[in-house]
């Protein structure tokens, strides 16, 4: 059981449950965590365990269906992990980005107000411009991309609402899902280096990468503790991106000579990225009891999970 969880069972509805974070939340909710989980996502349930919780095929852009599901199941908490998170895709599809990252959030907030639901929303370090990282919760956002702006717009909607709310901002989430349907920087780097593929990796961006299990635990802690306000949730180790990829190579004994350092402006990406983000975790540690793994501990967990698949 998660430390600090109440004796009564808490009914939690999760959106985007087929994603990396969504599946890790399902993992945590399964083993007697005093949680009645309603997992929702588009299409078939991708989590390997089908028992112990309810799964609903739900597109949160379908307003009438969303309302029907919430009215029927009356969750005490909604954890919204659904989003368009590919930064360049958001630049190429601004309307799709706005619909999923802003309009759907406004609808979830409205329903949370109507039904008295505690709304927990996932946001991002990309609301910052990266000039003054690492960041505290009350630092001034200045997004550089449509993705960052869409997530900030959603934050403003939530902050102006009358429902009980919490915003959990996070950074560069990595981990393993059972069917390997989701990739991330760790799996990408490991897979490419194992195949002997040369990599171009930026040397002018810094992040504090976040283990998916840590972020999932923060979501459950926020839900069970009834947390309100903004919380910064990430790993505790700061890396330049090329250092992060080199650490992946070191852990699995792969050839670091394949890693070529480049500057961001040579990649011709559609969306600009913040230079140095990273989070100060004091509030999350103090209020939620959040304590992340080190990056090396995170890689060890990823390694164990990958070996269990063989």
C-alpha positions, 0 to 999 in steps of 0.5 A, a space after each residue: 500500500 502506498 504510504 499515507 493512503 486512506 483506509 477507505 477505497 478511493 475510486 480513481 479514473 485515469 485517462 490515457 491508461 494505455 500510455 507509459 504513465 497510465 500503465 504504471 499507475 495501473 501497476 500501482 493500483 493493482 496490489 491492494 493499494 486501497 484504490 478502485 481503478 477505472 482505467 480509460 484509453 482509446 481502443 483495446 486495453 494494452 495492460 497485460 493484467 485485465 483483472 482487478 480493475 475496470 477498463 473502458 474504451 474512451 476517447 476524451 474528445 467525445 464529450 457526451 461519452 466522457 460525461 456518460 462515463 463520469 456520471 455512471 462511475 462517479 470517480 472521486 479522483 480523475 488523473 489525466 495523463 492523456 495528451 499530445 506530447 510529441 513536440 514537433 507533431 504539435 507544431 504540425 497539427 496545432 488544432 489536434 494539439 489544442 483539442 487534446 491538450 486544452 479543449 479536452 482538459 476544459 471539459 474534464 475540469 467542467 465535469 470535475 466541478 459538476 461532480 465534485 471530483 479531485 482533478 489531477 493533471 500532468 503538465 511539463 517542463 516545456 512551459 518554461 523557456 529553459 533559461 533559468 533551470 532548474 525550476 521551482 513551482 512558482 517560477 514564471 512560465 515562458 513556453 517556446 513551442 505550441 506544445 508548451 503553450 497548450 500545456 500552459 493554457 490547460 494549467 490556466 484553465 485548471 487554476 481558474 476552476 472551482 474544483 479541487 485540483 493538482 498539477 504535476 509537472 514532469 520531465 522526459 519520462 522513461 520506462 518499459 511497458 509490457 507490450 513495448 508499444 511505447 518508446 522513450 529516450 532510454 529505450 531508443 538509445 539502447 536499441 540504436 546502440 545495440 544495432 550499431 547505429 550512429 546517433 546524433 545527440 544534442 549537447 546543449 540541452 539539460 534535463 532531469 529524466 523521470 522514471 515512469 514508476 516514480 511519476 506514477 507513485 507521485 500521481 497516486 500520492 497526490 490522489 490518496 493525500 488529496 494534494 492541491 496546487 502545483 508540484 514538480 515531479 522528476 528525477 533528481 539527476 541533471 544530465 545534458 542529453 548526450 550525457 544521458 545517452 552516454 550513461 545508457 551506453 555505459 550501463 549496458 556496455 555499448 559503444 559510446 563512439 557511436 554517439 555524436 554530439 551536435 547542437 540543437 540548431 543542426 537538427 532542424 526540428 519544427 519546435 524549439 526546445 528549452 535549453 536547461 530545465 530540471 526541477 527543484 523537488 523540495 515541495 514534492 518531497 515535503 508535501 507528498 513524500 516523493 523520493 525519486 530513484 537515481 538515474 542509475 537505479 532507474 536504468 537497473 529497474 528498466 534492465 530487470 523489466 527487459 530481462 523479464 520479457 525474455 
